[in-house]
Amino acid sequence: MAAARIQRWAWTLSTYEYKIFYKKGKKNSNPDALSRLPLNRVGKTEVPAEMIMLMDHMDSTPVTAQQIKAWTRKDPILGQITNYVLKGWPNYRDNDEMKPYFSRKTELSVFDSCLLWGNRVVIPNPGRDIILQELHEGHQGISRMKVLARGYVWWPNMDAEIEQTVRACHKCQVNRHAPPEAPMHPWEWPSNPWSRIHIDYAGPLYGKMFLVCVDAHSKYLDVHVVNSATSANTIEKLRTMFAIHGLPESIVSDNGTPFASQEFQDFVQRNGIKHIRSSPYQPSTNGLAERAVQTFKEG
């Protein structure tokens, strides 16, 4: 096939007469127009500088040195601290507003009328909200905001204000990581049989509901068939079990309607039984009954 295709191309090309001329590469634009086509203007194309580790290029800073200088001059605390840095520090004064600056007096300096702590600019009060908004841009979280802030700015209680800004942000709270789950506290093993029982409903199965009851001491399983999971049917089956095994000290159930109704509460109170309900949306807190339901379904 390849030989036949080459032979056909040779036959097609042989029908033409050719004149071969030499042309310099810079004028030979026909083979590769994208790389060889000459431009109308002569000059070097400017390549934009690389921007590393930047997502956005800021045309202007949130605050300027002139603004910080003016705010520092008007601020009574920072103006006084600036004077101390230039002319000498007095004895320590028991002042809550001055205390953060006195503890850093050997590291404070003044450059162009702006107060610095190391290489970080001390931001006066009018510019702090602007800096917080800039740090919070992108909703990066508390840790990332603190890392960025500690590289450039400082003011007293800055970390606490950053944490408060994130906690007050609805988007940050919605998208935050779920807190770690607390370890489950196991139920204590009762010393006597039928002192604590766990109950739950299984079904519907074959059009019926099944009241599953398990003893926490012996793991004895007792299952009763009912037409519907109502408080009246639950009480009726529990009376049958209590007539055989006696009254338990406590009953553990979920927050289902048959167990949370006032009728069921009156029943357990009249019989002196303590009713314990599991935590909402946490079926594992009544895990013994859940496992008994699973065993019943598998059987």
C-alpha positions as CSV (number, residue, x, y, z in Angstrom):
1,M,0.0,0.0,0.0
2,A,2.8,2.5,0.9
3,A,4.7,1.7,-2.3
4,A,1.5,2.2,-4.4
5,R,0.8,5.6,-2.7
6,I,4.4,6.8,-3.4
7,Q,4.2,5.7,-7.0
8,R,0.9,7.6,-7.4
9,W,2.4,10.8,-5.9
10,A,5.4,10.5,-8.2
11,W,3.2,10.2,-11.3
12,T,1.2,13.2,-10.2
13,L,4.3,15.4,-9.7
14,S,5.9,14.2,-13.0
15,T,3.2,16.1,-14.9
16,Y,4.6,19.5,-13.9
17,E,7.8,21.3,-14.9
18,Y,9.8,22.9,-12.0
19,K,12.3,25.8,-11.6
20,I,14.3,25.6,-8.4
21,F,15.6,28.8,-6.8
22,Y,17.6,29.4,-3.7
23,K,15.9,31.6,-1.0
24,K,17.3,32.7,2.3
25,G,15.7,31.2,5.4
26,K,14.4,34.6,6.7
27,K,12.5,35.1,3.4
28,N,11.3,31.5,3.2
29,S,7.9,32.0,4.9
30,N,5.8,29.5,3.0
31,P,6.9,26.3,4.8
32,D,6.2,27.5,8.3
33,A,4.3,30.8,8.5
34,L,4.0,30.8,12.3
35,S,7.8,30.7,12.9
36,R,9.2,32.3,9.7
37,L,6.6,34.9,8.6
38,P,8.4,38.3,9.1
39,L,6.8,41.0,11.2
40,N,6.0,44.5,9.9
41,R,7.9,46.2,12.7
42,V,11.5,45.5,13.7
43,G,12.3,45.2,17.4
44,K,12.6,42.8,20.3
45,T,9.5,41.4,21.7
46,E,9.1,42.1,25.4
47,V,8.7,39.1,27.5
48,P,6.6,39.7,30.7
49,A,8.4,39.0,33.9
50,E,7.6,35.8,35.8
51,M,5.4,36.0,38.8
52,I,6.2,33.2,41.2
53,M,3.8,32.2,44.1
54,L,1.4,35.0,43.2
55,M,-2.2,34.4,42.2
56,D,-3.2,38.1,41.7
57,H,-1.0,41.1,40.9
58,M,-2.0,44.0,43.0
59,D,-2.0,47.4,41.2
60,S,-2.1,49.2,44.6
61,T,-1.4,48.3,48.2
62,P,-4.1,48.3,50.8
63,V,-2.3,51.0,52.8
64,T,0.6,53.3,51.8
65,A,3.6,54.5,53.8
66,Q,2.2,58.0,53.7
67,Q,-1.1,56.8,55.3
68,I,0.8,54.9,58.1
69,K,3.0,57.9,58.7
70,A,-0.1,60.2,59.1
71,W,-2.0,57.7,61.3
72,T,1.1,57.1,63.5
73,R,1.5,60.8,64.0
74,K,-2.2,61.2,65.1
75,D,-2.4,58.1,67.3
76,P,-1.7,59.1,70.9
77,I,-0.1,55.8,71.9
78,L,2.0,55.2,68.8
79,G,3.1,58.8,68.8
80,Q,4.3,58.5,72.3
81,I,6.0,55.1,71.6
82,T,7.8,56.7,68.5
83,N,9.1,59.5,70.8
84,Y,10.4,56.9,73.3
85,V,12.2,55.0,70.5
86,L,13.9,58.2,69.3
87,K,14.7,59.8,72.6
88,G,14.9,56.9,75.1
89,W,12.5,54.8,77.1
90,P,11.3,55.8,80.6
91,N,10.7,53.4,83.5
92,Y,8.0,50.9,82.9
93,R,4.5,52.2,83.3
94,D,1.6,50.0,84.5
95,N,-0.5,50.7,81.4
96,D,-2.3,48.0,79.5
97,E,-2.1,49.9,76.2
98,M,1.7,50.5,76.6
99,K,2.6,47.0,77.9
100,P,2.9,45.3,74.5
101,Y,5.3,48.0,73.3
102,F,7.4,48.0,76.5
103,S,7.9,44.3,76.2
104,R,9.4,44.8,72.7
105,K,11.2,48.1,73.3
106,T,14.6,46.6,72.3
107,E,13.2,45.5,69.0
108,L,11.3,48.6,68.0
109,S,12.7,51.1,65.5
110,V,11.5,54.1,63.5
111,F,12.0,54.5,59.7
112,D,10.6,57.4,57.8
113,S,8.2,58.2,60.8
114,C,6.8,54.7,60.7
115,L,7.1,52.4,63.7
116,L,8.7,49.0,63.0
117,W,9.0,45.8,65.1
118,G,11.8,44.0,63.5
119,N,10.9,44.0,59.8
120,R,7.2,44.2,60.5
121,V,5.3,47.5,60.3
122,V,3.3,48.5,63.3
123,I,-0.2,49.3,61.9
124,P,-2.2,52.1,63.6
125,N,-5.8,51.5,64.5
126,P,-7.4,53.1,61.3
127,G,-5.5,50.7,59.0
128,R,-6.1,47.5,60.9
129,D,-9.5,46.7,59.4
130,I,-8.2,47.3,55.9
131,I,-5.3,44.9,56.5
132,L,-7.6,42.3,58.0
133,Q,-9.9,42.5,54.9
134,E,-6.8,42.0,52.6
135,L,-5.6,39.1,54.7
136,H,-9.1,37.5,54.6
137,E,-9.3,37.8,50.8
138,G,-9.8,34.3,49.5
139,H,-11.0,32.9,52.9
140,Q,-7.7,31.1,53.5
141,G,-8.3,30.3,57.2
142,I,-6.8,31.4,60.5
143,S,-3.4,29.7,60.1
144,R,-2.7,31.0,56.6
145,M,-3.8,34.5,57.6
146,K,-1.5,34.5,60.6
147,V,1.5,33.4,58.5
148,L,0.9,36.2,56.0
149,A,0.4,38.8,58.7
150,R,3.5,37.8,60.7
151,G,5.7,38.4,57.7
152,Y,4.7,42.0,57.2
153,V,2.6,43.7,59.9
154,W,1.9,43.7,63.7
155,W,-0.3,45.4,66.3
156,P,-1.4,44.3,69.8
157,N,-3.9,41.4,69.8
158,M,-3.5,40.9,66.1
159,D,-3.8,37.1,66.3
160,A,-7.1,37.4,68.3
161,E,-8.6,39.8,65.8
162,I,-7.6,37.5,62.9
163,E,-9.4,34.6,64.7
164,Q,-12.5,36.7,65.4
165,T,-12.6,37.8,61.7
166,V,-12.6,34.2,60.5
167,R,-15.2,33.1,63.1
168,A,-17.5,35.9,62.1
169,C,-17.3,34.9,58.4
170,H,-20.2,32.7,57.3
171,K,-18.3,31.3,54.3
172,C,-15.4,30.3,56.4
173,Q,-17.6,28.5,58.9
174,V,-19.6,26.7,56.2
175,N,-16.5,25.4,54.5
176,R,-14.4,24.6,57.6
177,H,-13.2,21.1,58.3
178,A,-15.4,19.1,60.6
179,P,-14.1,18.9,64.2
180,P,-12.6,15.5,65.2
181,E,-15.1,13.1,66.6
182,A,-15.0,12.5,70.3
183,P,-14.1,8.9,71.3
184,M,-17.1,6.7,72.0
185,H,-17.7,6.0,75.7
186,P,-18.8,2.3,76.0
187,W,-21.8,1.4,78.0
188,E,-20.9,-0.1,81.4
189,W,-21.6,-3.8,81.7
190,P,-24.5,-4.3,84.1
191,S,-23.9,-6.7,87.0
192,N,-27.3,-8.3,86.9
193,P,-29.4,-9.8,84.1
194,W,-32.4,-7.7,82.8
195,S,-31.2,-4.6,84.7
196,R,-30.7,-2.6,81.4
197,I,-32.4,-3.5,78.1
198,H,-32.0,-1.9,74.7
199,I,-35.0,-1.7,72.4
200,D,-35.5,-0.8,68.7
201,Y,-37.8,-1.5,65.8
202,A,-36.9,-3.5,62.7
203,G,-38.9,-3.5,59.5
204,P,-41.2,-3.3,57.8
205,L,-40.6,-6.9,56.8
206,Y,-43.5,-8.9,55.2
207,G,-45.8,-6.0,56.1
208,K,-45.0,-6.3,59.8
209,M,-42.8,-4.4,62.3
210,F,-40.6,-6.2,64.8
211,L,-39.9,-4.9,68.3
212,V,-36.3,-6.1,69.1
213,C,-35.3,-6.2,72.8
214,V,-31.8,-7.2,74.0
215,D,-30.5,-7.6,77.5
216,A,-27.2,-5.7,78.1
217,H,-25.9,-8.3,80.6
218,S,-26.6,-11.7,78.8
219,K,-27.2,-10.4,75.2
220,Y,-30.5,-12.3,75.4
221,L,-32.6,-11.4,72.3
222,D,-36.4,-11.1,72.5
223,V,-38.4,-10.2,69.3
224,H,-42.1,-9.4,69.1
225,V,-44.2,-9.0,66.0
226,V,-46.6,-5.9,65.8
227,N,-48.8,-4.6,63.0
228,S,-47.4,-1.0,63.4
229,A,-44.8,0.7,65.4
230,T,-47.0,2.7,67.8
231,S,-46.6,3.6,71.4
232,A,-49.7,1.4,72.4
233,N,-48.3,-1.7,70.6
234,T,-44.8,-1.1,72.2
235,I,-46.3,-0.8,75.7
236,E,-48.4,-3.9,75.2
237,K,-45.3,-6.0,74.1
238,L,-43.2,-4.6,76.9
239,R,-45.8,-5.6,79.5
240,T,-45.7,-9.1,78.2
241,M,-41.9,-9.2,78.5
242,F,-42.0,-7.6,82.0
243,A,-44.5,-10.2,83.1
244,I,-42.0,-12.9,82.2
245,H,-38.6,-11.4,83.1
246,G,-39.6,-8.7,85.6
247,L,-39.1,-4.9,85.5
248,P,-35.7,-3.6,84.3
249,E,-34.0,-0.7,86.0
250,S,-33.5,1.2,82.7
251,I,-34.5,1.1,79.0
252,V,-32.4,2.5,76.2
253,S,-34.0,3.5,73.0
254,D,-33.6,6.0,70.1
255,N,-35.8,9.1,69.6
256,G,-38.4,7.4,67.5
257,T,-42.1,8.4,67.9
258,P,-43.1,5.2,69.8
259,F,-40.5,5.9,72.4
260,A,-40.6,9.7,72.6
261,S,-44.4,10.0,73.1
262,Q,-46.0,11.2,76.3
263,E,-47.8,7.9,76.6
264,F,-44.6,5.9,76.7
265,Q,-43.0,8.3,79.2
266,D,-46.0,7.9,81.5
267,F,-45.7,4.1,81.2
268,V,-42.0,4.0,82.2
269,Q,-42.5,6.5,85.0
270,R,-45.4,4.6,86.5
271,N,-43.2,1.4,86.6
272,G,-40.2,3.2,88.1
273,I,-38.0,2.6,85.0
274,K,-35.3,5.1,83.9
275,H,-35.7,5.9,80.2
276,I,-32.4,6.7,78.4
277,R,-32.6,8.0,74.8
278,S,-29.7,8.0,72.4
279,S,-28.2,11.2,71.0
280,P,-30.0,12.5,67.9
281,Y,-28.5,11.5,64.6
282,Q,-26.1,9.2,66.5
283,P,-27.5,5.6,66.2
284,S,-24.2,4.2,67.5
285,T,-25.1,5.4,71.0
286,N,-27.7,2.7,71.0
287,G,-25.3,0.3,69.3
288,L,-26.4,-2.8,71.2
289,A,-30.0,-2.6,69.8
290,E,-28.7,-1.7,66.3
291,R,-26.5,-4.8,66.3
292,A,-29.4,-6.9,67.6
293,V,-31.6,-5.6,64.7
294,Q,-28.8,-6.6,62.3
295,T,-28.5,-10.1,63.8
296,F,-32.3,-10.5,63.6
297,K,-32.4,-9.5,59.9
298,E,-29.5,-11.8,59.1
299,G,-31.3,-14.7,60.8
